């Protein structure tokens, strides 16, 4: 579902602060080899405001925030906190002492430790006898404050939590404090793994935090979140700030244009004849949830089938069932064709971190790249370059390590891996998480074009707008499919209603 639920925040609360800057960045420049990530960025962050940071993947947003967090030293430029020039001695310790805290897109929790143990790492003041109880009380109180009804136990291993729950723990442990609360919190794609209701809880907390005098930098590719939550919006492109104005002076169209993209028209019906043709096509994938239920998923050749509902209610599990059915018999799922899987949790299930970008793209297509039983380097290079161009992977060299890419560009590489393969059925686990609006529009068009050629897509997404590209949508609740909506009946209200209705209803 869309995280546009954050648009419900009151505009009356969002009055830009006239106060002097809390932090001032001046002429910040940074290069990584031949890649110029930042090209002289000037930016002020004020106390008591939420500053939105928008831009395409690779625009320099995350690098700039790494500089502000003290993790990356700039090649040029200055940084001052509270009017004090800290350029010469700035680093992680100085950033923390200045009240700067970060929630980055790639989560930093230790998966082999519990929630409470991760809290202890973030809060070194929690030590001595009884620290576990104090840490448990601290993180539970902050989770309750930000995400009421979260259902996370402090003794749980992080590896046992769903991706959205890990995001919630990361956020709560950053805002939790044993002493003075952080003055500035950087939120880099904080809602990318959250469903609409949980995202709305976070954005409401952001406004409360700002209202109490704190500062937030919000990076999001969900434009509704930026427009509804922020006081000012800075737009970055190719390592520079190219636009900076109050949020009230942007709308969706002008924000997309400032980012260097052309706003796409909403996708409408594609005609009764085409819809009828797809509904008569053979079923190539079907599945029932292990928890039962009267509705069984069916996907026909050439269809785009959406999976919706609150995060963690069985959508990813059903995709895994379908994927496994391609390799062994299953009493829950059946698949007729070759399959590819696009993971949403790219760090755990997606990228091969020791390999190059090109190797990550071509790994699913090795059979087609062989010549006389060996991989043909020329064919591999052509495939890499073709998909770098088609999906706009921003890198000067596909031989670079995959981790040199921004998070959104890593996700593009995973998408390219699936689309470049010979798969008839593509399973997508929230694949556009953290991808910029321009690339999203291009990928949506690419998915529709591939479906028109006969490919089938089963697409779990937490963004409502993405469901508009689907032929019909299955809504999940408590591990079961509870609704099957054709596209003409799709509305955010119907999705939410199905997600929250009582089982007896």
C-alpha positions as CSV (number, residue, x, y, z in Angstrom):
1,X,0.0,0.0,0.0
2,X,1.0,3.6,-0.5
3,X,2.7,5.3,2.3
4,X,0.8,8.4,1.2
5,X,-1.1,8.1,4.5
6,X,1.5,10.5,5.7
7,X,-0.3,13.2,3.6
8,X,-2.9,13.4,6.4
9,X,-0.4,15.4,8.5
10,X,-1.7,18.9,9.1
11,X,-0.1,21.6,6.9
12,X,-0.8,24.1,9.7
13,X,1.9,22.5,11.8
14,X,4.6,23.0,9.2
15,X,5.8,26.6,9.6
16,X,9.5,26.9,8.7
17,X,11.7,28.0,11.5
18,X,13.3,31.5,11.2
19,X,16.0,30.5,13.7
20,X,19.7,30.5,12.8
21,X,21.0,27.3,11.3
22,X,21.7,24.4,13.6
23,X,24.2,23.0,11.1
24,X,25.7,24.7,8.1
25,X,27.4,22.8,5.2
26,X,29.5,24.9,2.9
27,X,31.1,23.8,-0.4
28,X,31.1,20.1,0.4
29,X,32.8,18.1,-2.3
30,X,33.6,14.3,-2.4
31,X,34.9,12.0,-5.0
32,X,35.3,8.2,-5.0
33,X,37.9,7.5,-7.7
34,X,36.4,8.8,-10.9
35,X,33.0,9.2,-9.4
36,X,32.3,12.8,-8.2
37,X,29.6,12.1,-5.6
38,X,29.4,15.7,-4.3
39,X,30.2,18.9,-6.2
40,X,30.2,21.8,-3.8
41,X,27.1,21.4,-1.7
42,X,25.8,24.4,0.4
43,X,23.0,23.5,2.9
44,X,21.6,24.8,6.2
45,X,19.6,22.7,8.7
46,X,17.5,24.7,11.1
47,X,16.4,23.8,14.6
48,X,12.7,22.8,14.8
49,X,12.3,21.9,11.1
50,X,11.9,18.8,9.0
51,X,14.1,19.3,5.9
52,X,13.2,17.0,3.0
53,X,16.0,15.8,0.7
54,X,14.9,14.6,-2.7
55,X,16.7,13.4,-5.9
56,X,17.3,10.5,-8.2
57,X,19.4,7.5,-7.1
58,X,23.1,8.5,-7.2
59,X,22.3,12.2,-6.8
60,X,24.6,12.4,-3.7
61,X,22.0,12.4,-0.9
62,X,23.3,9.4,1.0
63,X,27.0,10.6,0.6
64,X,26.1,14.0,1.9
65,X,24.4,12.4,4.9
66,X,27.5,10.2,5.5
67,X,29.6,13.4,5.6
68,X,27.1,15.0,8.1
69,X,27.2,11.8,10.2
70,X,31.0,11.9,10.3
71,X,31.4,8.6,8.5
72,X,32.9,10.1,5.3
73,X,35.5,13.0,5.3
74,X,34.9,15.5,2.5
75,X,37.6,16.4,0.1
76,X,36.6,20.1,0.3
77,X,34.2,22.3,2.2
78,X,33.3,23.3,5.7
79,X,30.9,22.1,8.4
80,X,29.7,24.1,11.4
81,X,27.3,23.2,14.3
82,X,25.8,25.9,16.3
83,X,28.0,28.4,14.6
84,X,31.2,26.6,15.6
85,X,33.5,25.6,12.7
86,X,34.3,21.9,13.2
87,X,35.7,21.1,9.7
88,X,39.2,20.3,10.9
89,X,38.2,17.8,13.6
90,X,34.9,16.5,12.5
91,X,34.2,12.8,12.6
92,X,31.7,10.2,14.1
93,X,32.5,11.1,17.7
94,X,32.1,14.9,17.1
95,X,28.9,14.3,15.2
96,X,27.4,12.3,18.1
97,X,28.6,14.9,20.5
98,X,26.8,17.5,18.4
99,X,23.6,15.5,18.7
100,X,23.6,14.1,15.1
101,X,22.0,10.6,14.8
102,X,21.3,8.6,11.7
103,X,18.9,5.9,10.4
104,X,20.5,4.8,7.1
105,X,18.7,3.0,4.3
106,X,21.0,-0.1,4.8
107,X,20.2,-1.2,8.3
108,X,23.0,-1.4,10.8
109,X,21.6,-3.8,13.4
110,X,23.5,-6.9,14.3
111,X,21.2,-9.8,13.2
112,X,22.7,-12.4,15.6
113,X,21.9,-10.2,18.6
114,X,18.6,-9.5,20.3
115,X,16.7,-6.2,20.2
116,X,17.9,-5.4,23.7
117,X,21.5,-6.2,22.9
118,X,21.4,-4.0,19.8
119,X,20.0,-1.2,22.0
120,X,23.0,-1.6,24.3
121,X,25.4,-1.1,21.4
122,X,23.6,2.1,20.4
123,X,23.5,3.3,24.0
124,X,26.9,2.6,25.7
125,X,25.7,4.3,28.9
126,X,23.5,1.2,29.5
127,X,26.0,-0.8,31.5
128,X,26.5,-2.5,34.9
129,X,24.2,-4.7,36.8
130,X,20.6,-4.8,35.4
131,X,21.5,-3.2,32.0
132,X,19.3,-5.7,30.1
133,X,16.2,-4.7,32.0
134,X,17.0,-1.0,31.6
135,X,17.7,-1.4,27.9
136,X,14.5,-3.4,27.4
137,X,12.4,-0.8,29.1
138,X,14.1,2.0,27.0
139,X,13.6,0.4,23.6
140,X,10.0,-0.8,24.5
141,X,9.0,2.6,25.6
142,X,10.3,4.3,22.4
143,X,8.7,1.6,20.2
144,X,5.4,2.2,22.0
145,X,5.8,5.9,21.5
146,X,6.6,5.8,17.8
147,X,4.8,2.6,16.7
148,X,1.9,1.8,19.0
149,X,0.9,-1.9,18.6
150,X,4.3,-2.9,17.2
151,X,4.3,-6.4,18.7
152,X,8.1,-6.6,19.0
153,X,9.6,-8.2,22.1
154,X,13.0,-6.9,23.3
155,X,14.3,-10.4,23.8
156,X,13.7,-11.4,20.1
157,X,16.7,-12.0,17.8
158,X,16.9,-9.3,15.1
159,X,17.3,-12.1,12.5
160,X,13.9,-13.4,13.4
161,X,12.2,-10.1,12.7
162,X,10.6,-9.2,9.4
163,X,12.3,-6.4,7.5
164,X,9.7,-3.9,8.5
165,X,10.1,-4.8,12.2
166,X,13.9,-4.4,11.9
167,X,13.4,-0.9,10.4
168,X,11.2,-0.1,13.4
169,X,13.8,-1.2,15.8
170,X,16.5,0.7,14.0
171,X,14.4,3.9,14.1
172,X,13.4,3.5,17.8
173,X,16.9,2.7,19.0
174,X,18.2,5.9,17.2
175,X,15.6,8.2,18.9
176,X,15.9,6.4,22.3
177,X,18.3,8.2,24.6
178,X,19.6,7.6,28.1
179,X,20.6,11.2,28.4
180,X,20.1,14.2,26.1
181,X,17.9,13.4,23.1
182,X,19.5,13.8,19.6
183,X,19.2,17.3,18.1
184,X,19.2,16.2,14.5
185,X,18.1,12.8,13.2
186,X,18.8,11.8,9.6
187,X,16.1,9.4,8.2
188,X,17.2,7.8,5.0
189,X,14.3,6.1,3.4
190,X,12.8,5.2,6.8
191,X,9.5,4.0,5.5
192,X,10.8,1.9,2.6
193,X,9.9,-1.3,4.4
194,X,6.9,-0.1,6.3
195,X,3.2,-0.4,5.3
196,X,0.9,2.6,5.2
197,X,-0.4,2.5,8.8
198,X,3.1,2.1,10.3
199,X,4.6,4.8,8.0
200,X,1.8,7.2,9.1
201,X,2.8,6.5,12.8
202,X,6.4,7.4,12.0
203,X,5.6,10.6,10.1
204,X,3.2,11.7,12.9
205,X,6.1,11.2,15.4
206,X,8.4,13.2,13.1
207,X,6.1,16.2,13.3
208,X,5.9,15.8,17.1
209,X,9.7,15.6,17.4
210,X,10.1,18.7,15.2
211,X,7.4,20.5,17.1
212,X,9.4,20.0,20.3
213,X,12.4,21.7,18.8
214,X,14.3,18.8,17.2
215,X,15.4,18.6,13.6
216,X,14.9,15.9,11.0
217,X,16.4,15.4,7.6
218,X,13.9,13.1,5.7
219,X,15.1,11.3,2.5
220,X,12.3,9.6,0.7
221,X,11.3,8.6,-2.8
222,X,7.7,8.6,-1.7
223,X,6.8,12.1,-2.8
224,X,3.7,12.3,-0.7
225,X,5.8,11.9,2.5
226,X,8.1,14.7,1.5
227,X,5.4,17.1,0.5
228,X,3.2,16.4,3.6
229,X,5.8,16.1,6.3
230,X,8.6,18.6,5.5
231,X,8.9,22.3,6.1
232,X,11.5,22.8,3.3
233,X,12.7,20.6,0.5
234,X,16.1,20.5,-1.0
235,X,16.4,18.8,-4.4
236,X,19.8,17.2,-5.4
237,X,21.0,16.2,-8.8
238,X,24.4,14.9,-9.8
239,X,26.1,15.9,-6.5
240,X,24.6,19.4,-6.2
241,X,21.6,21.1,-4.6
242,X,19.7,22.4,-7.6
243,X,16.5,23.6,-5.8
244,X,15.7,24.6,-2.2
245,X,12.4,26.2,-1.2
246,X,9.5,25.8,1.3
247,X,7.5,22.6,0.9
248,X,4.4,24.6,0.4
249,X,5.9,26.0,-2.9
250,X,6.2,22.5,-4.4
251,X,3.6,20.1,-5.7
252,X,4.1,16.6,-7.0
253,X,4.6,17.8,-10.6
254,X,7.1,20.5,-9.8
255,X,9.0,18.3,-7.4
256,X,9.4,15.6,-10.1
257,X,10.5,18.2,-12.6
258,X,13.0,19.7,-10.2
259,X,14.5,16.2,-9.8
260,X,15.1,16.1,-13.6
261,X,12.2,13.8,-14.5
262,X,9.0,14.1,-16.5
263,X,5.9,13.4,-14.4
264,X,4.0,10.5,-15.8
265,X,0.2,10.4,-16.2
266,X,-1.6,7.9,-14.0
267,X,-2.0,4.5,-15.6
268,X,-5.6,3.9,-16.6
269,X,-7.5,0.9,-17.9
270,X,-5.9,-0.6,-21.0
271,X,-9.1,-1.6,-22.6
272,X,-11.7,-4.3,-22.1
273,X,-10.4,-6.4,-25.0
274,X,-6.9,-6.7,-23.6
275,X,-8.3,-7.5,-20.1
276,X,-10.5,-10.2,-21.5
277,X,-7.6,-11.7,-23.5
278,X,-5.5,-12.0,-20.3
279,X,-8.4,-13.4,-18.3
280,X,-8.7,-16.2,-20.9
281,X,-5.0,-17.0,-20.9
282,X,-3.8,-20.2,-19.1
283,X,-3.0,-20.1,-15.4
284,X,0.8,-20.3,-15.0
285,X,1.0,-19.9,-11.2
286,X,-1.4,-20.7,-8.4
287,X,-1.0,-20.9,-4.6
288,X,-2.9,-21.2,-1.4
289,X,-1.6,-19.9,1.9
290,X,-0.5,-22.5,4.5
291,X,-2.9,-20.9,7.0
292,X,-5.9,-21.7,4.7
293,X,-8.6,-19.4,3.5
294,X,-11.2,-19.6,0.8
295,X,-9.3,-17.5,-1.8
296,X,-6.5,-19.1,-3.9
297,X,-4.0,-16.9,-5.8
298,X,-4.1,-17.4,-9.6
299,X,-1.8,-15.7,-12.1
300,X,-2.4,-16.1,-15.9
301,X,0.1,-15.7,-18.7
302,X,0.7,-12.0,-19.3
303,X,-0.9,-10.8,-16.1
304,X,0.5,-8.5,-13.5
305,X,-0.8,-9.7,-10.1
306,X,-0.4,-7.5,-7.0
307,X,-0.1,-8.5,-3.4
308,X,-1.2,-6.0,-0.9
309,X,-2.1,-5.6,2.8
310,X,-0.1,-4.8,5.9
311,X,3.6,-5.7,5.9
312,X,4.4,-9.1,7.4
313,X,1.0,-10.7,6.7
314,X,2.2,-13.5,4.4
315,X,3.0,-11.8,1.1
316,X,6.7,-12.6,1.0
317,X,6.0,-16.1,2.3
318,X,3.7,-16.8,-0.6
319,X,6.3,-15.6,-3.1
320,X,8.8,-18.0,-1.6
321,X,6.3,-20.8,-1.8
322,X,5.8,-20.0,-5.5
323,X,9.5,-19.8,-6.1
324,X,10.2,-23.2,-4.4
325,X,7.4,-24.8,-6.4
326,X,9.5,-24.3,-9.5
327,X,12.1,-26.7,-8.2
328,X,10.1,-29.2,-6.1
329,X,6.5,-30.4,-5.7
330,X,4.4,-28.4,-3.3
331,X,0.9,-29.1,-2.0
332,X,0.4,-25.3,-1.6
333,X,1.7,-23.9,-4.9
334,X,2.1,-24.8,-8.6
335,X,4.2,-23.1,-11.2
336,X,4.3,-23.7,-15.0
337,X,7.4,-22.0,-16.4
338,X,10.9,-20.7,-15.5
339,X,11.0,-18.3,-12.6
340,X,13.1,-15.4,-11.3
341,X,12.9,-13.7,-7.9
342,X,13.6,-10.0,-7.2
343,X,14.3,-9.6,-3.5
344,X,13.3,-6.6,-1.5
345,X,15.8,-7.2,1.3
346,X,18.7,-6.8,-1.0
347,X,21.5,-7.1,1.6
348,X,20.2,-10.5,2.9
349,X,18.6,-12.1,-0.1
350,X,19.7,-10.1,-3.1
351,X,23.2,-8.9,-3.9
352,X,26.4,-11.0,-4.0
353,X,28.5,-8.5,-2.1
354,X,31.9,-9.8,-3.3
355,X,31.0,-9.6,-6.9
356,X,31.0,-6.9,-9.5
357,X,27.8,-5.1,-10.7
358,X,28.0,-6.9,-14.0
359,X,28.3,-10.3,-12.4
360,X,25.3,-9.6,-10.2
361,X,23.3,-8.7,-13.2
362,X,24.3,-11.7,-15.4
363,X,24.3,-14.5,-12.8
364,X,20.7,-15.6,-13.7
365,X,21.6,-15.7,-17.4
366,X,24.7,-17.8,-17.4
367,X,23.1,-20.6,-19.5
368,X,22.4,-18.2,-22.3
369,X,25.9,-16.7,-22.2
370,X,27.7,-20.0,-22.8
371,X,29.7,-20.8,-25.9
372,X,31.2,-24.3,-26.2
373,X,30.5,-24.9,-22.5
374,X,32.2,-21.7,-21.3
375,X,31.0,-18.2,-20.5
376,X,31.5,-15.9,-23.5
377,X,32.9,-12.6,-22.1
378,X,31.7,-10.6,-25.1
379,X,28.1,-11.8,-24.6
380,X,28.3,-11.1,-20.9
381,X,29.6,-7.6,-21.5
382,X,26.8,-6.9,-24.1
383,X,24.2,-8.1,-21.6
384,X,25.6,-5.9,-18.8
385,X,25.9,-2.8,-21.0
386,X,22.4,-3.3,-22.4
387,X,20.7,-3.5,-19.0
388,X,22.9,-0.7,-17.6
389,X,21.4,1.5,-20.3
390,X,17.9,0.2,-20.2
391,X,17.4,0.5,-16.4
392,X,19.9,3.4,-15.9
393,X,22.3,1.9,-13.4
394,X,24.5,4.9,-12.4
395,X,28.1,3.7,-12.5
396,X,31.1,4.5,-14.7
397,X,32.1,0.8,-14.8
398,X,30.1,-2.3,-14.5
399,X,33.2,-4.1,-13.2
400,X,33.0,-2.1,-10.0
401,X,31.9,-3.9,-6.8
402,X,28.1,-4.0,-6.4
403,X,28.5,-2.2,-3.0
404,X,29.9,0.9,-4.7
405,X,26.3,1.6,-5.9
406,X,23.7,3.5,-3.9
407,X,21.0,1.4,-2.4
408,X,18.5,2.3,-5.2
409,X,21.0,1.4,-7.9
410,X,21.7,-1.9,-6.2
411,X,18.0,-2.6,-6.4
412,X,18.0,-1.7,-10.1
413,X,20.8,-4.3,-10.7
414,X,18.6,-7.0,-9.0
415,X,15.7,-6.0,-11.2
416,X,17.9,-6.1,-14.3
417,X,19.1,-9.6,-13.3
418,X,15.5,-10.9,-13.4
419,X,14.4,-9.1,-16.5
420,X,17.5,-10.1,-18.5
421,X,16.9,-13.8,-17.7
422,X,14.8,-16.3,-19.6
423,X,12.2,-16.4,-16.8
424,X,8.5,-16.7,-17.8
425,X,7.3,-15.7,-14.3
426,X,8.9,-13.0,-12.2
427,X,8.2,-12.8,-8.5
428,X,8.9,-9.4,-7.0
429,X,9.2,-8.8,-3.2
430,X,8.7,-5.0,-3.0
431,X,11.5,-4.5,-5.5
432,X,11.2,-0.7,-5.9
433,X,12.1,0.0,-2.3
434,X,14.4,3.1,-2.2
435,X,14.3,3.7,-6.0
436,X,13.8,7.2,-7.3
437,X,10.5,8.3,-9.0
438,X,12.0,8.6,-12.5
439,X,13.4,5.0,-12.5
440,X,10.1,3.8,-11.0
441,X,8.2,5.2,-13.9
442,X,10.6,3.6,-16.4
443,X,10.4,0.2,-14.6
444,X,6.6,0.3,-14.5
445,X,6.5,0.9,-18.2
446,X,9.1,-1.9,-18.7
447,X,7.0,-4.4,-16.6
448,X,3.8,-3.6,-18.6
449,X,5.7,-4.0,-21.9
450,X,7.1,-7.4,-20.7
451,X,3.7,-8.5,-19.6
452,X,2.3,-7.6,-23.0
453,X,4.8,-10.1,-24.5
454,X,3.5,-12.8,-22.2
455,X,5.6,-12.6,-19.1
456,X,3.7,-13.0,-15.8
457,X,4.5,-10.8,-12.7
458,X,3.5,-11.5,-9.1
459,X,4.3,-8.2,-7.3
460,X,4.2,-7.6,-3.6
461,X,4.4,-3.8,-2.9
462,X,3.9,-1.5,0.1
463,X,3.2,1.4,-2.3
464,X,-0.4,1.9,-3.3
465,X,0.5,3.7,-6.6
466,X,2.3,0.5,-7.8
467,X,-0.9,-1.5,-7.4
468,X,-2.4,0.7,-10.2
469,X,-0.1,-1.2,-12.7
470,X,-1.6,-4.6,-11.7
471,X,-4.5,-6.4,-13.4
472,X,-5.9,-7.6,-10.1
473,X,-4.8,-7.5,-6.4
474,X,-4.9,-10.0,-3.6
475,X,-5.1,-8.5,-0.1
476,X,-3.5,-10.4,2.8
477,X,-4.4,-10.4,6.4
478,X,-3.0,-12.6,9.2
479,X,-1.3,-15.0,6.7
480,X,-4.5,-15.5,4.5
481,X,-5.8,-14.0,1.3
482,X,-8.9,-12.1,2.3
483,X,-9.8,-10.2,-1.0
484,X,-9.3,-10.4,-4.7
485,X,-9.8,-6.9,-6.3
486,X,-9.9,-6.3,-10.0
487,X,-8.1,-3.1,-11.0
488,X,-11.3,-1.1,-11.6
489,X,-12.3,-1.7,-8.0
490,X,-9.0,-0.7,-6.5
491,X,-8.9,2.1,-4.0
492,X,-6.8,2.8,-0.9
493,X,-10.0,2.6,1.2
494,X,-10.8,-0.9,-0.1
495,X,-7.2,-2.1,0.6
496,X,-7.3,-0.7,4.2
497,X,-10.8,-2.0,4.8
498,X,-9.7,-5.5,3.8
499,X,-6.5,-5.3,5.8
500,X,-8.2,-4.4,9.1
501,X,-11.6,-6.1,8.9
502,X,-12.2,-8.7,11.6
503,X,-11.9,-12.3,10.5
504,X,-15.6,-12.8,11.3
505,X,-16.7,-9.9,9.1
